[in-house]
Amino acid sequence: RWGNNLFITSEVFFFLAFFWAYFHSSLAPTFELGSCWPPVGVDFLNPFSVPLLNTAVLLASGVSVTWAHHALMENDRSGGVVGLIVTVCLGVYFSVLQAGEYYDASFGLSDSVFGSVFFVATGFHGLHVLIGSTFLLVCLFR
């Protein structure tokens, strides 16, 4: 129990560190960043295109995994299986969309602090989605 709580706490602080880095850099851009945010040459991704779709996919996967959990609690095996399949498919779809988002980005990991924070934070989140989808896939076949 302690190990799980410490793991979750470390994950929270890991993501908090990246949000802190982003907000620190954006709210008080230094001379090295050109004293502007985003840095020169970095174009924001349109938040109402793929990022909004990815958010909807994540919310839908939360609904489908909750559906699967409730179905299994009610001994509805077929509903649980369908819910897990939908959740895993949404996790894979999210990962494909995120890879496309990375490919279309006008900046790279080493272009600026913006690129570094963006790619590491979203990449770490994408890794969590892949690991979670893999765990759910294992549960599906058990």
The first five atom37 places (N, CA, C, CB, O) and aatype in JSON, in Angstrom:
{
  "aatype": [1, 17, 7, 2, 2, 10, 13, 9, 16, 15, 6, 19, 13, 13, 13, 10, 0, 13, 13, 17, 0, 18, 13, 8, 15, 15, 10, 0, 14, 16, 13, 6, 10, 7, 15, 4, 17, 14, 14, 19, 7, 19, 3, 13, 10, 2, 14, 13, 15, 19, 14, 10, 10, 2, 16, 0, 19, 10, 10, 0, 15, 7, 19, 15, 19, 16, 17, 0, 8, 8, 0, 10, 12, 6, 2, 3, 1, 15, 7, 7, 19, 19, 7, 10, 9, 19, 16, 19, 4, 10, 7, 19, 18, 13, 15, 19, 10, 5, 0, 7, 6, 18, 18, 3, 0, 15, 13, 7, 10, 15, 3, 15, 19, 13, 7, 15, 19, 13, 13, 19, 0, 16, 7, 13, 8, 7, 10, 8, 19, 10, 9, 7, 15, 16, 13, 10, 10, 19, 4, 10, 13, 1],
  "atom_mask": [
    [1, 1, 1, 1, 1],
    [1, 1, 1, 1, 1],
    [1, 1, 1, 0, 1],
    [1, 1, 1, 1, 1],
    [1, 1, 1, 1, 1],
    [1, 1, 1, 1, 1],
    [1, 1, 1, 1, 1],
    [1, 1, 1, 1, 1],
    [1, 1, 1, 1, 1],
    [1, 1, 1, 1, 1],
    [1, 1, 1, 1, 1],
    [1, 1, 1, 1, 1],
    [1, 1, 1, 1, 1],
    [1, 1, 1, 1, 1],
    [1, 1, 1, 1, 1],
    [1, 1, 1, 1, 1],
    [1, 1, 1, 1, 1],
    [1, 1, 1, 1, 1],
    [1, 1, 1, 1, 1],
    [1, 1, 1, 1, 1],
    [1, 1, 1, 1, 1],
    [1, 1, 1, 1, 1],
    [1, 1, 1, 1, 1],
    [1, 1, 1, 1, 1],
    [1, 1, 1, 1, 1],
    [1, 1, 1, 1, 1],
    [1, 1, 1, 1, 1],
    [1, 1, 1, 1, 1],
    [1, 1, 1, 1, 1],
    [1, 1, 1, 1, 1],
    [1, 1, 1, 1, 1],
    [1, 1, 1, 1, 1],
    [1, 1, 1, 1, 1],
    [1, 1, 1, 0, 1],
    [1, 1, 1, 1, 1],
    [1, 1, 1, 1, 1],
    [1, 1, 1, 1, 1],
    [1, 1, 1, 1, 1],
    [1, 1, 1, 1, 1],
    [1, 1, 1, 1, 1],
    [1, 1, 1, 0, 1],
    [1, 1, 1, 1, 1],
    [1, 1, 1, 1, 1],
    [1, 1, 1, 1, 1],
    [1, 1, 1, 1, 1],
    [1, 1, 1, 1, 1],
    [1, 1, 1, 1, 1],
    [1, 1, 1, 1, 1],
    [1, 1, 1, 1, 1],
    [1, 1, 1, 1, 1],
    [1, 1, 1, 1, 1],
    [1, 1, 1, 1, 1],
    [1, 1, 1, 1, 1],
    [1, 1, 1, 1, 1],
    [1, 1, 1, 1, 1],
    [1, 1, 1, 1, 1],
    [1, 1, 1, 1, 1],
    [1, 1, 1, 1, 1],
    [1, 1, 1, 1, 1],
    [1, 1, 1, 1, 1],
    [1, 1, 1, 1, 1],
    [1, 1, 1, 0, 1],
    [1, 1, 1, 1, 1],
    [1, 1, 1, 1, 1],
    [1, 1, 1, 1, 1],
    [1, 1, 1, 1, 1],
    [1, 1, 1, 1, 1],
    [1, 1, 1, 1, 1],
    [1, 1, 1, 1, 1],
    [1, 1, 1, 1, 1],
    [1, 1, 1, 1, 1],
    [1, 1, 1, 1, 1],
    [1, 1, 1, 1, 1],
    [1, 1, 1, 1, 1],
    [1, 1, 1, 1, 1],
    [1, 1, 1, 1, 1],
    [1, 1, 1, 1, 1],
    [1, 1, 1, 1, 1],
    [1, 1, 1, 0, 1],
    [1, 1, 1, 0, 1],
    [1, 1, 1, 1, 1],
    [1, 1, 1, 1, 1],
    [1, 1, 1, 0, 1],
    [1, 1, 1, 1, 1],
    [1, 1, 1, 1, 1],
    [1, 1, 1, 1, 1],
    [1, 1, 1, 1, 1],
    [1, 1, 1, 1, 1],
    [1, 1, 1, 1, 1],
    [1, 1, 1, 1, 1],
    [1, 1, 1, 0, 1],
    [1, 1, 1, 1, 1],
    [1, 1, 1, 1, 1],
    [1, 1, 1, 1, 1],
    [1, 1, 1, 1, 1],
    [1, 1, 1, 1, 1],
    [1, 1, 1, 1, 1],
    [1, 1, 1, 1, 1],
    [1, 1, 1, 1, 1],
    [1, 1, 1, 0, 1],
    [1, 1, 1, 1, 1],
    [1, 1, 1, 1, 1],
    [1, 1, 1, 1, 1],
    [1, 1, 1, 1, 1],
    [1, 1, 1, 1, 1],
    [1, 1, 1, 1, 1],
    [1, 1, 1, 1, 1],
    [1, 1, 1, 0, 1],
    [1, 1, 1, 1, 1],
    [1, 1, 1, 1, 1],
    [1, 1, 1, 1, 1],
    [1, 1, 1, 1, 1],
    [1, 1, 1, 1, 1],
    [1, 1, 1, 1, 1],
    [1, 1, 1, 0, 1],
    [1, 1, 1, 1, 1],
    [1, 1, 1, 1, 1],
    [1, 1, 1, 1, 1],
    [1, 1, 1, 1, 1],
    [1, 1, 1, 1, 1],
    [1, 1, 1, 1, 1],
    [1, 1, 1, 1, 1],
    [1, 1, 1, 0, 1],
    [1, 1, 1, 1, 1],
    [1, 1, 1, 1, 1],
    [1, 1, 1, 0, 1],
    [1, 1, 1, 1, 1],
    [1, 1, 1, 1, 1],
    [1, 1, 1, 1, 1],
    [1, 1, 1, 1, 1],
    [1, 1, 1, 1, 1],
    [1, 1, 1, 0, 1],
    [1, 1, 1, 1, 1],
    [1, 1, 1, 1, 1],
    [1, 1, 1, 1, 1],
    [1, 1, 1, 1, 1],
    [1, 1, 1, 1, 1],
    [1, 1, 1, 1, 1],
    [1, 1, 1, 1, 1],
    [1, 1, 1, 1, 1],
    [1, 1, 1, 1, 1],
    [1, 1, 1, 1, 1]
  ],
  "atom_positions": [
    [[0.82, -1.19, 0.0], [0.0, 0.0, 0.0], [0.87, 1.26, 0.0], [-0.94, -0.01, 1.21], [0.6, 2.2, -0.75]],
    [[1.9, 1.28, 0.84], [2.8, 2.44, 0.88], [3.51, 2.63, -0.44], [3.82, 2.28, 2.01], [3.68, 3.75, -0.92]],
    [[3.92, 1.51, -1.03], [4.63, 1.6, -2.31], [3.78, 2.22, -3.39], [0.0, 0.0, 0.0], [4.25, 3.06, -4.16]],
    [[2.51, 1.82, -3.47], [1.6, 2.37, -4.47], [1.37, 3.86, -4.23], [0.27, 1.62, -4.45], [1.37, 4.65, -5.18]],
    [[1.17, 4.24, -2.98], [0.97, 5.66, -2.66], [2.2, 6.49, -3.0], [0.61, 5.83, -1.18], [2.08, 7.6, -3.53]],
    [[3.38, 5.97, -2.7], [4.61, 6.69, -3.03], [4.8, 6.8, -4.54], [5.82, 6.01, -2.4], [5.26, 7.83, -5.04]],
    [[4.45, 5.74, -5.26], [4.57, 5.77, -6.72], [3.65, 6.84, -7.31], [4.23, 4.39, -7.32], [4.08, 7.64, -8.15]],
    [[2.4, 6.87, -6.87], [1.46, 7.86, -7.39], [1.91, 9.27, -7.02], [0.04, 7.59, -6.85], [1.8, 10.19, -7.83]],
    [[2.4, 9.44, -5.8], [2.91, 10.75, -5.39], [4.08, 11.19, -6.26], [3.33, 10.72, -3.91], [4.16, 12.35, -6.65]],
    [[4.98, 10.26, -6.56], [6.12, 10.61, -7.42], [5.67, 10.98, -8.83], [7.12, 9.46, -7.49], [6.25, 11.88, -9.45]],
    [[4.65, 10.32, -9.33], [4.11, 10.65, -10.65], [3.48, 12.05, -10.64], [3.06, 9.6, -11.08], [3.68, 12.82, -11.58]],
    [[2.75, 12.36, -9.6], [2.13, 13.69, -9.49], [3.21, 14.76, -9.48], [1.27, 13.79, -8.2], [3.09, 15.76, -10.18]],
    [[4.27, 14.56, -8.71], [5.33, 15.56, -8.64], [6.12, 15.64, -9.94], [6.27, 15.25, -7.48], [6.61, 16.71, -10.29]],
    [[6.24, 14.53, -10.66], [6.93, 14.56, -11.95], [6.17, 15.45, -12.93], [7.07, 13.12, -12.52], [6.76, 16.3, -13.59]],
    [[4.86, 15.25, -13.02], [4.06, 16.09, -13.91], [4.01, 17.53, -13.42], [2.65, 15.53, -14.04], [4.02, 18.46, -14.22]],
    [[3.95, 17.71, -12.11], [3.96, 19.06, -11.54], [5.23, 19.81, -11.94], [3.83, 18.99, -10.02], [5.18, 21.01, -12.2]],
    [[6.35, 19.11, -11.97], [7.61, 19.75, -12.36], [7.55, 20.26, -13.79], [8.78, 18.76, -12.21], [8.07, 21.34, -14.08]],
    [[6.93, 19.51, -14.69], [6.83, 19.97, -16.07], [5.84, 21.11, -16.23], [6.44, 18.82, -16.98], [6.07, 22.03, -17.02]],
    [[4.74, 21.07, -15.5], [3.83, 22.21, -15.53], [4.51, 23.45, -14.95], [2.54, 21.9, -14.74], [4.34, 24.55, -15.47]],
    [[5.28, 23.25, -13.9], [6.01, 24.37, -13.29], [7.0, 24.96, -14.3], [6.76, 23.9, -12.01], [7.08, 26.18, -14.45]],
    [[7.74, 24.1, -14.99], [8.71, 24.58, -15.98], [8.01, 25.35, -17.09], [9.49, 23.39, -16.59], [8.49, 26.4, -17.53]],
    [[6.87, 24.85, -17.54], [6.13, 25.54, -18.59], [5.65, 26.91, -18.11], [4.93, 24.69, -19.05], [5.88, 27.92, -18.78]],
    [[4.99, 26.94, -16.96], [4.46, 28.21, -16.47], [5.56, 29.19, -16.11], [3.57, 27.98, -15.27], [5.42, 30.39, -16.34]],
    [[6.65, 28.71, -15.54], [7.77, 29.59, -15.21], [8.33, 30.23, -16.48], [8.87, 28.81, -14.46], [8.6, 31.43, -16.51]],
    [[8.51, 29.42, -17.51], [9.09, 29.93, -18.76], [8.12, 30.84, -19.5], [9.49, 28.78, -19.66], [8.55, 31.8, -20.14]],
    [[6.84, 30.56, -19.42], [5.87, 31.37, -20.18], [5.49, 32.66, -19.46], [4.63, 30.56, -20.45], [5.24, 33.67, -20.12]],
    [[5.44, 32.64, -18.15], [5.01, 33.83, -17.42], [6.15, 34.82, -17.17], [4.4, 33.43, -16.11], [5.91, 36.0, -16.94]],
    [[7.39, 34.33, -17.2], [8.54, 35.22, -16.99], [9.66, 34.84, -17.96], [9.04, 35.13, -15.51], [10.7, 34.34, -17.53]],
    [[9.45, 35.06, -19.27], [10.48, 34.67, -20.24], [11.77, 35.47, -20.03], [9.96, 34.87, -21.67], [11.74, 36.69, -19.87]],
    [[12.87, 34.76, -20.04], [14.17, 35.39, -19.79], [14.76, 35.94, -21.08], [15.13, 34.39, -19.14], [14.23, 35.74, -22.17]],
    [[15.87, 36.62, -20.93], [16.58, 37.18, -22.08], [17.02, 36.06, -23.03], [17.8, 38.0, -21.62], [17.0, 36.23, -24.25]],
    [[17.42, 34.92, -22.46], [17.87, 33.79, -23.28], [16.74, 33.26, -24.17], [18.4, 32.67, -22.39], [17.0, 32.71, -25.24]],
    [[15.51, 33.43, -23.74], [14.36, 33.0, -24.53], [13.9, 34.07, -25.5], [13.2, 32.61, -23.62], [12.91, 33.89, -26.21]],
    [[14.61, 35.18, -25.53], [14.21, 36.28, -26.4], [13.21, 37.2, -25.74], [0.0, 0.0, 0.0], [12.61, 38.05, -26.4]],
    [[13.01, 37.03, -24.46], [12.07, 37.84, -23.68], [10.65, 37.81, -24.23], [12.55, 39.27, -23.62], [9.89, 38.77, -24.05]],
    [[10.29, 36.74, -24.9], [8.91, 36.59, -25.4], [8.5, 35.12, -25.31], [8.79, 37.11, -26.87], [9.34, 34.22, -25.27]],
    [[7.2, 34.92, -25.28], [6.67, 33.56, -25.23], [5.52, 33.44, -26.19], [6.22, 33.19, -23.8], [4.63, 34.29, -26.14]],
    [[5.46, 32.47, -27.05], [6.47, 31.43, -27.24], [7.72, 32.0, -27.87], [5.91, 30.29, -28.1], [7.68, 33.08, -28.46]],
    [[8.83, 31.29, -27.76], [10.07, 31.79, -28.36], [9.91, 32.0, -29.87], [11.22, 30.82, -28.08], [9.07, 31.37, -30.51]],
    [[10.73, 32.88, -30.41], [10.68, 33.18, -31.84], [10.91, 31.89, -32.64], [11.75, 34.26, -32.22], [11.8, 31.11, -32.33]],
    [[10.1, 31.69, -33.65], [10.22, 30.51, -34.5], [9.36, 29.34, -34.06], [0.0, 0.0, 0.0], [9.31, 28.32, -34.75]],
    [[8.7, 29.48, -32.93], [7.84, 28.41, -32.44], [6.39, 28.82, -32.66], [8.11, 28.12, -30.92], [5.93, 29.84, -32.13]],
    [[5.68, 28.04, -33.44], [4.26, 28.27, -33.67], [3.47, 27.29, -32.82], [3.89, 28.14, -35.18], [3.69, 26.08, -32.89]],
    [[2.53, 27.81, -32.03], [1.67, 26.94, -31.24], [0.87, 26.04, -32.16], [0.74, 27.76, -30.33], [0.52, 26.42, -33.28]],
    [[0.58, 24.84, -31.68], [-0.35, 23.99, -32.39], [-1.76, 24.54, -32.15], [-0.24, 22.49, -31.92], [-2.05, 25.08, -31.08]],
    [[-2.61, 24.42, -33.14], [-3.99, 24.89, -32.99], [-4.67, 24.04, -31.91], [-4.76, 24.8, -34.35], [-4.86, 22.85, -32.12]],
    [[-5.05, 24.63, -30.78], [-5.63, 23.83, -29.69], [-7.01, 23.27, -30.01], [-5.71, 24.67, -28.45], [-7.5, 22.4, -29.29]],
    [[-7.64, 23.74, -31.07], [-8.98, 23.27, -31.41], [-8.97, 22.21, -32.51], [-9.83, 24.43, -31.85], [-10.01, 21.89, -33.07]],
    [[-7.8, 21.66, -32.81], [-7.73, 20.58, -33.81], [-7.36, 19.28, -33.1], [-6.69, 20.92, -34.93], [-8.16, 18.75, -32.33]],
    [[-6.18, 18.77, -33.35], [-5.78, 17.47, -32.79], [-5.74, 17.48, -31.25], [-4.42, 17.08, -33.33], [-6.18, 16.51, -30.65]],
    [[-5.23, 18.53, -30.59], [-5.24, 18.49, -29.13], [-6.65, 18.36, -28.53], [-4.59, 19.74, -28.58], [-6.84, 17.65, -27.54]],
    [[-7.63, 19.04, -29.13], [-9.0, 18.92, -28.64], [-9.55, 17.52, -28.9], [-9.9, 19.98, -29.3], [-10.25, 16.95, -28.06]],
    [[-9.24, 16.97, -30.06], [-9.67, 15.6, -30.37], [-9.02, 14.62, -29.4], [-9.3, 15.24, -31.83], [-9.69, 13.7, -28.93]],
    [[-7.74, 14.79, -29.1], [-7.06, 13.92, -28.14], [-7.71, 14.01, -26.76], [-5.58, 14.28, -28.04], [-7.83, 13.0, -26.07]],
    [[-8.11, 15.2, -26.36], [-8.8, 15.36, -25.08], [-10.12, 14.6, -25.08], [-9.04, 16.85, -24.78], [-10.45, 13.93, -24.11]],
    [[-10.86, 14.7, -26.17], [-12.13, 13.97, -26.28], [-11.9, 12.46, -26.25], [-12.86, 14.37, -27.57], [-12.67, 11.73, -25.64]],
    [[-10.84, 12.0, -26.92], [-10.51, 10.57, -26.93], [-10.18, 10.1, -25.51], [-9.33, 10.29, -27.88], [-10.63, 9.03, -25.09]],
    [[-9.41, 10.89, -24.77], [-9.07, 10.52, -23.39], [-10.31, 10.48, -22.5], [-8.05, 11.49, -22.81], [-10.46, 9.57, -21.68]],
    [[-11.2, 11.46, -22.66], [-12.44, 11.46, -21.87], [-13.31, 10.26, -22.23], [-13.22, 12.77, -22.1], [-13.9, 9.63, -21.35]],
    [[-13.39, 9.94, -23.52], [-14.17, 8.78, -23.95], [-13.58, 7.48, -23.41], [-14.25, 8.73, -25.48], [-14.32, 6.56, -23.05]],
    [[-12.25, 7.4, -23.35], [-11.63, 6.19, -22.81], [-11.91, 6.07, -21.31], [-10.11, 6.19, -23.08], [-12.04, 4.96, -20.79]],
    [[-11.99, 7.2, -20.62], [-12.37, 7.15, -19.2], [-13.78, 6.64, -19.02], [0.0, 0.0, 0.0], [-14.06, 5.87, -18.09]],
    [[-14.68, 7.06, -19.9], [-16.07, 6.57, -19.85], [-16.12, 5.08, -20.15], [-16.96, 7.35, -20.85], [-16.82, 4.33, -19.47]],
    [[-15.38, 4.64, -21.17], [-15.45, 3.23, -21.56], [-14.81, 2.31, -20.52], [-14.76, 3.03, -22.91], [-15.3, 1.2, -20.31]],
    [[-13.73, 2.75, -19.87], [-13.14, 1.89, -18.84], [-14.03, 1.85, -17.6], [-11.72, 2.39, -18.47], [-14.06, 0.84, -16.9]],
    [[-14.74, 2.94, -17.32], [-15.7, 2.93, -16.21], [-16.87, 2.01, -16.53], [-16.22, 4.37, -15.92], [-17.36, 1.29, -15.66]],
    [[-17.3, 2.04, -17.78], [-18.36, 1.14, -18.24], [-17.9, -0.31, -18.07], [-18.73, 1.42, -19.72], [-18.66, -1.15, -17.57]],
    [[-16.67, -0.62, -18.47], [-16.15, -1.98, -18.33], [-16.08, -2.38, -16.86], [-14.75, -2.08, -18.98], [-16.43, -3.51, -16.51]],
    [[-15.64, -1.48, -16.01], [-15.53, -1.79, -14.58], [-16.9, -2.08, -13.98], [-14.87, -0.62, -13.84], [-17.07, -3.06, -13.25]],
    [[-17.88, -1.24, -14.29], [-19.24, -1.47, -13.76], [-19.83, -2.76, -14.31], [-20.15, -0.28, -14.09], [-20.52, -3.48, -13.59]],
    [[-19.57, -3.05, -15.57], [-20.08, -4.29, -16.15], [-19.48, -5.5, -15.44], [-19.77, -4.36, -17.66], [-20.19, -6.46, -15.14]],
    [[-18.19, -5.46, -15.16], [-17.55, -6.58, -14.47], [-18.04, -6.7, -13.03], [-16.03, -6.42, -14.5], [-18.15, -7.81, -12.5]],
    [[-18.32, -5.57, -12.39], [-18.85, -5.61, -11.02], [-20.25, -6.22, -10.98], [-18.88, -4.19, -10.42], [-20.65, -6.79, -9.96]],
    [[-20.99, -6.11, -12.08], [-22.34, -6.68, -12.18], [-22.32, -8.07, -12.81], [-23.24, -5.76, -12.99], [-23.37, -8.6, -13.18]],
    [[-21.13, -8.67, -12.94], [-20.95, -10.0, -13.55], [-21.42, -10.05, -15.0], [-21.7, -11.04, -12.75], [-21.86, -11.09, -15.48]],
    [[-21.32, -8.93, -15.7], [-21.64, -8.85, -17.12], [-20.32, -8.93, -17.9], [-22.43, -7.53, -17.47], [-19.74, -7.91, -18.27]],
    [[-19.87, -10.16, -18.13], [-18.57, -10.36, -18.76], [-18.5, -9.77, -20.16], [-18.24, -11.84, -18.81], [-17.5, -9.16, -20.52]],
    [[-19.55, -9.94, -20.95], [-19.52, -9.43, -22.33], [-19.44, -7.9, -22.34], [-20.76, -9.9, -23.11], [-18.73, -7.33, -23.17]],
    [[-20.16, -7.24, -21.45], [-20.08, -5.78, -21.36], [-18.69, -5.32, -20.93], [0.0, 0.0, 0.0], [-18.19, -4.31, -21.42]],
    [[-18.07, -6.07, -20.02], [-16.71, -5.75, -19.59], [-15.71, -5.92, -20.7], [0.0, 0.0, 0.0], [-14.8, -5.1, -20.86]],
    [[-15.87, -6.98, -21.48], [-14.95, -7.22, -22.6], [-15.1, -6.12, -23.65], [-15.22, -8.6, -23.24], [-14.1, -5.59, -24.14]],
    [[-16.33, -5.78, -23.99], [-16.55, -4.72, -24.98], [-15.98, -3.39, -24.48], [-18.06, -4.57, -25.3], [-15.34, -2.67, -25.24]],
    [[-16.21, -3.08, -23.21], [-15.67, -1.84, -22.64], [-14.15, -1.8, -22.69], [0.0, 0.0, 0.0], [-13.57, -0.76, -23.0]],
    [[-13.5, -2.92, -22.38], [-12.04, -2.97, -22.43], [-11.52, -2.85, -23.86], [-11.53, -4.26, -21.79], [-10.52, -2.18, -24.1]],
    [[-12.2, -3.5, -24.8], [-11.78, -3.4, -26.2], [-11.87, -1.95, -26.68], [-12.64, -4.32, -27.1], [-10.96, -1.44, -27.32]],
    [[-12.98, -1.29, -26.36], [-13.16, 0.11, -26.75], [-12.07, 0.97, -26.11], [-14.56, 0.63, -26.34], [-11.51, 1.84, -26.78]],
    [[-11.77, 0.73, -24.84], [-10.75, 1.53, -24.14], [-9.38, 1.34, -24.76], [-10.72, 1.15, -22.67], [-8.65, 2.31, -24.96]],
    [[-9.01, 0.1, -25.06], [-7.7, -0.16, -25.66], [-7.63, 0.47, -27.05], [-7.43, -1.68, -25.75], [-6.6, 1.05, -27.42]],
    [[-8.69, 0.37, -27.82], [-8.71, 1.0, -29.16], [-8.56, 2.51, -29.05], [-10.01, 0.64, -29.91], [-7.86, 3.12, -29.85]],
    [[-9.23, 3.11, -28.08], [-9.1, 4.56, -27.89], [-7.69, 4.93, -27.45], [-10.12, 5.05, -26.85], [-7.18, 5.98, -27.84]],
    [[-7.05, 4.09, -26.63], [-5.67, 4.35, -26.23], [-4.72, 4.3, -27.41], [0.0, 0.0, 0.0], [-3.82, 5.14, -27.52]],
    [[-4.91, 3.34, -28.29], [-4.08, 3.24, -29.5], [-4.35, 4.43, -30.41], [-4.35, 1.91, -30.25], [-3.43, 5.01, -30.99]],
    [[-5.62, 4.81, -30.55], [-5.99, 5.95, -31.38], [-5.35, 7.23, -30.85], [-7.52, 6.11, -31.45], [-4.84, 8.04, -31.63]],
    [[-5.37, 7.42, -29.53], [-4.72, 8.58, -28.92], [-3.24, 8.6, -29.27], [-4.92, 8.57, -27.39], [-2.69, 9.64, -29.63]],
    [[-2.59, 7.45, -29.18], [-1.15, 7.38, -29.45], [-0.84, 7.7, -30.91], [-0.61, 5.98, -29.12], [0.15, 8.37, -31.2]],
    [[-1.68, 7.24, -31.82], [-1.49, 7.55, -33.24], [-1.68, 9.04, -33.49], [-2.48, 6.73, -34.12], [-0.91, 9.66, -34.22]],
    [[-2.71, 9.62, -32.89], [-2.93, 11.07, -33.04], [-1.77, 11.87, -32.46], [-4.24, 11.48, -32.35], [-1.36, 12.87, -33.04]],
    [[-1.24, 11.42, -31.33], [-0.13, 12.14, -30.72], [1.12, 12.04, -31.59], [0.16, 11.6, -29.31], [1.86, 13.02, -31.72]],
    [[1.36, 10.89, -32.18], [2.51, 10.74, -33.08], [2.36, 11.67, -34.28], [2.65, 9.28, -33.55], [3.33, 12.28, -34.72]],
    [[1.15, 11.78, -34.82], [0.91, 12.7, -35.92], [1.1, 14.15, -35.51], [0.0, 0.0, 0.0], [1.59, 14.96, -36.28]],
    [[0.7, 14.46, -34.29], [0.89, 15.81, -33.75], [2.38, 16.13, -33.64], [0.2, 15.95, -32.38], [2.8, 17.24, -33.97]],
    [[3.17, 15.17, -33.2], [4.62, 15.37, -33.11], [5.22, 15.59, -34.49], [5.29, 14.17, -32.42], [6.09, 16.44, -34.68]],
    [[4.75, 14.81, -35.45], [5.28, 14.91, -36.82], [4.97, 16.27, -37.43], [4.71, 13.78, -37.69], [5.79, 16.83, -38.16]],
    [[3.79, 16.8, -37.16], [3.36, 18.07, -37.75], [3.84, 19.3, -36.99], [1.87, 18.1, -37.82], [3.66, 20.42, -37.47]],
    [[4.45, 19.12, -35.83], [4.89, 20.27, -35.04], [5.97, 21.05, -35.78], [5.42, 19.81, -33.66], [6.83, 20.47, -36.44]],
    [[5.9, 22.37, -35.66], [6.88, 23.23, -36.34], [8.14, 23.42, -35.53], [6.26, 24.59, -36.64], [9.02, 24.2, -35.91]],
    [[8.26, 22.73, -34.41], [9.42, 22.85, -33.54], [9.83, 21.46, -33.09], [9.11, 23.76, -32.31], [9.06, 20.5, -33.19]],
    [[11.03, 21.36, -32.59], [11.54, 20.07, -32.15], [11.92, 20.09, -30.68], [0.0, 0.0, 0.0], [11.79, 21.1, -30.0]],
    [[12.37, 18.96, -30.22], [12.76, 18.81, -28.82], [13.89, 19.74, -28.43], [13.16, 17.38, -28.55], [13.92, 20.25, -27.31]],
    [[14.81, 19.97, -29.35], [15.99, 20.79, -29.02], [15.89, 22.23, -29.52], [17.22, 20.14, -29.6], [16.87, 22.97, -29.44]],
    [[14.73, 22.64, -30.02], [14.6, 24.0, -30.54], [14.57, 25.06, -29.45], [13.35, 24.11, -31.36], [15.13, 26.14, -29.62]],
    [[13.93, 24.77, -28.34], [13.8, 25.76, -27.26], [13.31, 25.05, -26.02], [12.83, 26.92, -27.67], [13.03, 23.85, -26.03]],
    [[13.2, 25.81, -24.94], [12.64, 25.25, -23.71], [11.17, 24.86, -23.95], [12.75, 26.26, -22.53], [10.68, 23.92, -23.34]],
    [[10.49, 25.59, -24.82], [9.1, 25.25, -25.16], [9.04, 23.84, -25.75], [8.52, 26.28, -26.15], [8.23, 23.02, -25.32]],
    [[9.9, 23.57, -26.74], [9.91, 22.25, -27.36], [10.28, 21.16, -26.37], [0.0, 0.0, 0.0], [9.7, 20.08, -26.38]],
    [[11.26, 21.45, -25.52], [11.69, 20.46, -24.53], [10.56, 20.1, -23.58], [12.89, 20.97, -23.75], [10.26, 18.93, -23.36]],
    [[9.93, 21.12, -23.02], [8.85, 20.87, -22.07], [7.67, 20.21, -22.76], [8.4, 22.19, -21.39], [7.08, 19.27, -22.22]],
    [[7.32, 20.67, -23.95], [6.19, 20.11, -24.68], [6.39, 18.62, -24.98], [5.96, 20.87, -25.99], [5.54, 17.8, -24.66]],
    [[7.53, 18.29, -25.59], [7.74, 16.91, -26.01], [7.96, 15.96, -24.83], [8.92, 16.83, -26.94], [7.47, 14.83, -24.86]],
    [[8.67, 16.4, -23.8], [8.9, 15.5, -22.67], [7.61, 15.3, -21.86], [10.01, 16.06, -21.76], [7.29, 14.18, -21.49]],
    [[6.88, 16.37, -21.6], [5.65, 16.23, -20.8], [4.58, 15.43, -21.56], [5.1, 17.61, -20.43], [3.98, 14.51, -21.0]],
    [[4.35, 15.77, -22.82], [3.32, 15.03, -23.57], [3.8, 13.62, -23.92], [2.94, 15.79, -24.85], [3.0, 12.69, -24.0]],
    [[5.1, 13.48, -24.13], [5.65, 12.14, -24.39], [5.53, 11.24, -23.18], [0.0, 0.0, 0.0], [5.2, 10.06, -23.3]],
    [[5.79, 11.79, -22.0], [5.65, 11.02, -20.77], [4.18, 10.65, -20.55], [6.19, 11.81, -19.56], [3.88, 9.54, -20.1]],
    [[3.28, 11.57, -20.87], [1.86, 11.25, -20.76], [1.47, 10.17, -21.77], [1.0, 12.53, -20.99], [0.74, 9.24, -21.44]],
    [[1.98, 10.29, -23.01], [1.71, 9.27, -24.01], [2.23, 7.9, -23.59], [0.0, 0.0, 0.0], [1.6, 6.88, -23.86]],
    [[3.39, 7.89, -22.94], [3.93, 6.63, -22.43], [2.99, 6.03, -21.38], [5.34, 6.85, -21.81], [2.79, 4.81, -21.36]],
    [[2.42, 6.85, -20.53], [1.45, 6.37, -19.55], [0.23, 5.77, -20.24], [1.02, 7.5, -18.62], [-0.29, 4.73, -19.82]],
    [[-0.23, 6.41, -21.3], [-1.38, 5.89, -22.04], [-1.04, 4.53, -22.66], [-1.83, 6.88, -23.14], [-1.85, 3.61, -22.59]],
    [[0.14, 4.4, -23.25], [0.54, 3.12, -23.85], [0.67, 2.02, -22.79], [1.87, 3.28, -24.6], [0.23, 0.9, -23.01]],
    [[1.27, 2.35, -21.66], [1.42, 1.35, -20.59], [0.05, 0.96, -20.05], [2.32, 1.9, -19.46], [-0.22, -0.22, -19.83]],
    [[-0.82, 1.95, -19.83], [-2.17, 1.64, -19.36], [-2.95, 0.8, -20.35], [0.0, 0.0, 0.0], [-3.66, -0.12, -19.95]],
    [[-2.82, 1.11, -21.63], [-3.51, 0.32, -22.66], [-2.97, -1.11, -22.69], [-3.35, 0.97, -24.04], [-3.73, -2.06, -22.87]],
    [[-1.67, -1.26, -22.5], [-1.07, -2.59, -22.47], [-1.57, -3.38, -21.26], [0.47, -2.49, -22.43], [-1.92, -4.55, -21.4]],
    [[-1.63, -2.75, -20.1], [-2.16, -3.42, -18.91], [-3.61, -3.83, -19.11], [-2.04, -2.5, -17.68], [-4.0, -4.94, -18.73]],
    [[-4.41, -2.96, -19.72], [-5.81, -3.3, -19.96], [-5.94, -4.42, -21.0], [-6.58, -2.06, -20.43], [-6.85, -5.25, -20.91]],
    [[-5.04, -4.43, -21.97], [-5.04, -5.52, -22.96], [-4.71, -6.85, -22.29], [-4.02, -5.23, -24.08], [-5.32, -7.87, -22.61]],
    [[-3.77, -6.84, -21.36], [-3.44, -8.05, -20.61], [-4.66, -8.49, -19.79], [-2.22, -7.82, -19.67], [-4.98, -9.68, -19.75]],
    [[-5.34, -7.55, -19.15], [-6.56, -7.88, -18.39], [-7.63, -8.45, -19.3], [-7.09, -6.63, -17.67], [-8.39, -9.34, -18.9]],
    [[-7.7, -7.96, -20.52], [-8.69, -8.43, -21.48], [-8.47, -9.9, -21.81], [-8.65, -7.59, -22.75], [-9.43, -10.66, -21.96]],
    [[-7.21, -10.31, -21.94], [-6.91, -11.69, -22.32], [-6.84, -12.64, -21.14], [-5.62, -11.73, -23.08], [-6.67, -13.85, -21.33]],
    [[-6.96, -12.13, -19.93], [-6.91, -13.0, -18.75], [-8.22, -13.63, -18.46], [-6.45, -12.24, -17.55], [-8.34, -14.39, -17.5]]
  ]
}
